[in-house]
Amino acid sequence: MFKRILIANRGEIAVRIIRAASEMDIETVAVFSDADRLALHTRLADYAYHIGLSPSQESYLVIDRILDAAQKSGAEAIHPGYGFLAENADFARAVADAGLTFIGPPPQAIEDMGLKTRAREIMIAAGVPVTPGTESAIDPGPEAAKIAEQVGYPVLIKAASGGGGKGMRVVETPDDLIKAMESASREAASAFNNPQIYIEKYLEGPRHIEVQLLADQYGHTIHLNERECSIQRRHQKVVEEAPSPVITPDLRAQIGAAAIKAARACGYYNAGTVEFLLDRNKNFYFIEMNTRLQVEHPVTEMTTGIDLVKEQFKIAAGEKLTIQQEDVTIHGHAIECRVYAEDPLNNFYPSTGMVKYLHPPAGPGIRNDSGIYEGGEISIYYDPLISKLVAWGRDRSEAIVRMRRALQEYHITGVRSNIPFCLLVVEHPKFIEGDFDTHFISDHFRIEDMAPGPVDKEKIAAIAAVLAYHAKPAASVSASQPQNDGVSPWLSSGRRLGLRTR
Ligand code: MV4
């Protein structure tokens, strides 16, 4: 096993990786930017190297700086986390060229799965079900029109180098096809530096189901069941869970086998995830493969008892996977809420600043993966994730109840958070029933309309009276000069915010 590894990331995922390493007696090397001098990952690691300015293009995305820190620190391997350089095949190659081990899949698999048309070709050849559509990239023209006619409208135009929902176009009628393809191609050219596009049948109201995989370097590949990730807003996942409320044991075996086939088809090893869309008739279709540890991996860990990061270390170090498919079971149910520093009352605009007061939830069945602490800063430079709050229960109902209790217990001031919104989701009857798809949030919440509920003047008067009674003269609250800086702790609880849903 490695003696020392470098983590080419920051925030909660860097902390998560440090924790797994510590439990395996592996020393950790953090890298940090100017903004992260005092960050939790910088403080928790055994060693820390400064790699540049706050913008990630000047630090966490600079391959040479990271390799330099690895060489200086004596690290033998690099874990990329998620985001930043995690799915950059050139980075994975550069790590190997520097004589170090990349804790992740082979570069060729990263490259192949990064190009969605290439991924489609590989999956079609391997017999993995994909959404009906073109086998590879196609130009706007008569050939495209013929295929769109064959697969049937509505169709979806996707960018070959896209993914995550960027640059997609739904086309309802043949009249709109060519224009939509041309504009999608122009957008793809400027966004991804690749104008190639392809056509798929547009599935209406699919569920997003993904399968977690582990594979060693000797051809042993297993799946760790699915995660349900349909609850998302503008392609940003908000709530994830395992197992999916709609996957039966039989379907799980089928989709798991398809995911393993997908991994074998691209020569995969280490941890990875195969994304599928599930239509209303429960047919599943491959859409993408994520060649990294995912944000939502904890719900899989909580329900399988397998530490994915430790398995990543072992696989990268050349050990054989000791877990057999038959050993993988499902123990209870886990739900994750992504707690973001963003203001649901202001169109989910990121809310940055110092975390003045922090009371994270704890207690039975609760795990809270976070990279922040009281007194720390949430800066403009990075993803405004405060924490990933995970609730485990013996069944889905217990997990939901625990999540609700934990969200109510969670208090943070200094920045706004989406905690009240998460509460609305997990308390929604359709969520509780398990009756939802990828349109859940847009179907049931009107974000534009979210505003504080009616003000209870009597209650405010009562609170004011108590405050006035207890106030020392010197500290008395001036009526003409509000002391509230706009981030009152009393607004941080969902019930008090009175958010309304449709
Ligand atoms: C689709 C689709 C419907 N039909 N493909 C969005 C992100 C990208 N990974 C694939 N996406 C979709 N592809 C076909 N043929 C609907 C989506 C989609 C979606 C997928 C997963 C999770 C959330 C989503 C939200 C909107 C659209």
Boltz pocket constraint, residues with backbone or C-beta under 6 A from the ligand:
constraints:
  - pocket:
      binder: B
      contacts: [[A, 131], [A, 132], [A, 156], [A, 163], [A, 164], [A, 165], [A, 166], [A, 200], [A, 201], [A, 202], [A, 203], [A, 204], [A, 206], [A, 207], [A, 208], [A, 229], [A, 230], [A, 232], [A, 235], [A, 277], [A, 287], [A, 288], [A, 438]]
      max_distance: 6.0
